[in-house]
Amino acid sequence: MDIYRYPDADLEESPEMSGADPWGRCLRQLAGIVQKVEAHARKVSRAMETSSAKRQKVAEKKSSKATPIPLEHVRPELEKQHVHDLYDAIAPQWDRTRYKGWPRVDDFLDSLKKDTPGDVPLIADLGCGNGKYMKNAGFAVGMDISSQLVAICREKGFEVQVADALAVPYRGGIFDGALSIAVLHHLSTKER
């Protein structure tokens, strides 16, 4: 930071100047204060740069370790805008046009019925959409990121909730089968 300094700011006060030029004396004192503030500002700036470099090194060390996805990254803005918000907006039209399941998925669900005592398997539908597979699944619980699609499922009488496929709210090992049809391509990165 460059500050204008008066030419005599660093000069010692001569006996003939003391009291003779009160403004000059005041300016010299002010210049001294400014120099001290500048020196302090330089120290603070160096400390901030050092702190920033240390934080960056720590972040680099942390990123080299395999860690689970932090919850704040579970729903990136790209997915929110181009997937979640889109499906909320088109949910009624989506429901009217997506009513028939894919034959291989229906075959999978039928095979679970045969292998389950009582022919009523417990199915988790992760990304259930409008619930088109839940009606033939035995007993299914579903989740979807779209609150509007979840509302449509509830109107149909299905057990559903709003949740993210990367933060599944169900305990593992309790289902006879699980579906996640047409979900993975909505994730924004390969890592996710």
C-alpha distance (Angstrom), angle and dihedral (degrees) to the residues before:
residue distance angle dihedral
M1 . . .
D2 3.82 . .
I3 3.78 117.0 .
Y4 3.78 124.4 -178.6
R5 3.77 111.0 -108.6
Y6 3.77 123.1 -159.5
P7 3.82 111.5 -120.7
D8 3.78 93.1 -117.1
A9 3.82 96.5 43.3
D10 3.80 93.6 106.4
L11 3.81 96.2 40.4
E12 3.73 120.8 106.1
E13 3.73 113.4 -112.3
S14 3.78 112.0 -101.8
P15 3.80 119.2 -139.7
E16 3.77 91.3 -113.2
M17 3.86 91.3 53.7
S18 3.78 96.4 49.9
G19 3.74 107.7 104.8
A20 3.81 91.7 -7.9
D21 3.79 94.4 88.5
P22 3.82 109.1 28.4
W23 3.82 92.1 170.2
G24 3.78 92.9 53.2
R25 3.77 90.3 49.6
C26 3.80 90.7 49.1
L27 3.82 91.6 49.7
R28 3.79 91.5 49.6
Q29 3.80 90.8 51.4
L30 3.78 90.4 47.6
A31 3.81 90.6 50.0
G32 3.82 89.1 52.9
I33 3.78 90.8 51.5
V34 3.80 91.0 48.5
Q35 3.81 90.6 52.3
K36 3.79 90.8 52.3
V37 3.82 91.2 48.9
E38 3.82 90.9 49.1
A39 3.81 91.0 50.6
H40 3.80 90.2 50.3
A41 3.83 91.1 47.7
R42 3.81 90.1 53.2
K43 3.82 90.4 51.8
V44 3.80 91.4 49.5
S45 3.80 91.4 47.6
R46 3.83 92.0 51.4
A47 3.81 90.4 47.3
M48 3.81 91.1 51.4
E49 3.82 91.9 49.0
T50 3.82 90.6 49.4
S51 3.80 91.5 47.8
S52 3.80 91.7 48.5
A53 3.82 91.2 50.1
K54 3.83 90.6 50.0
R55 3.83 91.5 49.6
Q56 3.80 90.2 50.2
K57 3.83 91.9 50.7
V58 3.82 90.8 49.7
A59 3.81 90.5 48.6
E60 3.81 90.9 50.5
K61 3.82 90.9 50.8
K62 3.81 91.3 48.9
S63 3.80 93.0 47.9
S64 3.80 91.4 55.1
K65 3.81 90.5 62.6
A66 3.79 122.1 79.0
T67 3.78 105.9 -109.8
P68 3.78 133.5 165.9
I69 3.78 118.4 -100.5
P70 3.82 109.2 -86.2
L71 3.79 113.5 -118.4
E72 3.80 91.8 -118.6
H73 3.82 87.7 63.5
V74 3.78 95.7 47.3
R75 3.78 91.4 93.1
P76 3.82 110.1 34.0
E77 3.79 117.5 -166.9
L78 3.81 91.9 -113.3
E79 3.81 91.9 59.8
K80 3.79 92.6 40.5
Q81 3.78 92.9 54.0
H82 3.80 101.3 37.8
V83 3.80 101.6 32.3
H84 3.80 114.7 17.4
D85 3.80 98.3 38.7
L86 3.81 90.9 41.1
Y87 3.81 94.0 54.0
D88 3.79 91.1 46.1
A89 3.81 88.6 53.9
I90 3.83 96.8 47.0
A91 3.83 99.7 35.1
P92 3.85 97.4 115.0
Q93 3.83 93.0 49.1
W94 3.81 90.6 43.0
D95 3.79 90.5 54.2
R96 3.81 92.9 51.0
T97 3.82 93.2 52.0
R98 3.83 101.4 37.6
Y99 3.78 106.1 62.8
K100 3.82 105.8 117.7
G101 3.81 121.1 71.5
W102 3.78 125.3 -133.9
P103 3.84 110.1 -95.2
R104 3.83 95.5 -124.5
V105 3.80 91.8 51.4
D106 3.81 90.2 49.2
D107 3.84 88.9 49.5
F108 3.82 90.0 51.7
L109 3.81 91.1 51.5
D110 3.81 91.1 47.8
S111 3.82 90.2 51.5
L112 3.81 89.9 54.0
K113 3.81 90.4 52.7
K114 3.80 90.1 54.7
D115 3.81 92.4 49.3
T116 3.81 96.3 47.0
P117 3.80 124.2 82.3
G118 3.79 108.6 -111.4
D119 3.81 90.9 16.0
V120 3.81 90.8 -99.1
P121 3.80 109.8 113.8
L122 3.80 121.8 -172.6
I123 3.81 107.0 -121.2
A124 3.80 130.5 -171.8
D125 3.80 112.9 -151.3
L126 3.80 106.1 -162.2
G127 3.78 104.8 -166.3
C128 3.79 94.8 14.4
G129 3.81 96.0 174.8
N130 3.80 107.8 -173.5
G131 3.82 92.5 -11.5
K132 3.81 97.6 -106.4
Y133 3.82 91.3 149.3
M134 3.79 95.6 41.3
K135 3.80 94.6 70.2
N136 3.84 91.7 64.7
A137 3.79 98.7 33.6
G138 3.79 103.8 91.2
F139 3.79 102.6 -122.4
A140 3.77 111.5 -6.3
V141 3.75 135.9 178.5
G142 3.74 117.0 -161.9
M143 3.75 143.1 -168.3
D144 3.77 134.5 -169.2
I145 3.79 135.4 172.8
S146 3.81 91.3 -129.4
S147 3.79 111.1 87.0
Q148 3.81 89.6 -164.0
L149 3.82 93.0 55.6
V150 3.81 89.3 46.2
A151 3.83 88.9 53.2
I152 3.81 89.6 52.5
C153 3.82 90.3 50.8
R154 3.80 90.8 50.1
E155 3.81 90.3 51.8
K156 3.82 86.4 56.2
G157 3.82 89.9 52.3
F158 3.82 98.9 -107.4
E159 3.82 124.9 145.6
V160 3.81 101.7 -117.2
Q161 3.77 141.8 145.5
V162 3.79 139.4 -172.6
A163 3.81 109.6 -99.5
D164 3.79 141.7 138.1
A165 3.81 120.9 -106.3
L166 3.82 89.2 -130.7
A167 3.79 92.8 54.0
V168 3.80 101.6 42.9
P169 3.80 110.0 -172.5
Y170 3.81 95.9 -151.6
R171 3.79 128.4 96.7
G172 3.80 114.8 -113.7
G173 3.79 124.5 -114.1
I174 3.81 98.3 30.3
F175 3.82 101.2 94.4
D176 3.78 128.7 83.0
G177 3.78 89.1 -147.3
A178 3.77 143.8 -10.9
L179 3.76 136.4 -144.1
S180 3.76 129.0 -156.7
I181 3.78 102.5 168.1
A182 3.82 119.3 178.7
V183 3.81 93.5 -10.7
L184 3.81 109.8 108.8
H185 3.80 95.2 63.5
H186 3.81 88.6 62.5
L187 3.82 91.9 65.5
S188 3.79 112.2 100.0
T189 3.81 100.5 -138.4
K190 3.77 138.4 33.0
E191 3.82 90.6 -120.6
R192 3.79 91.6 56.4
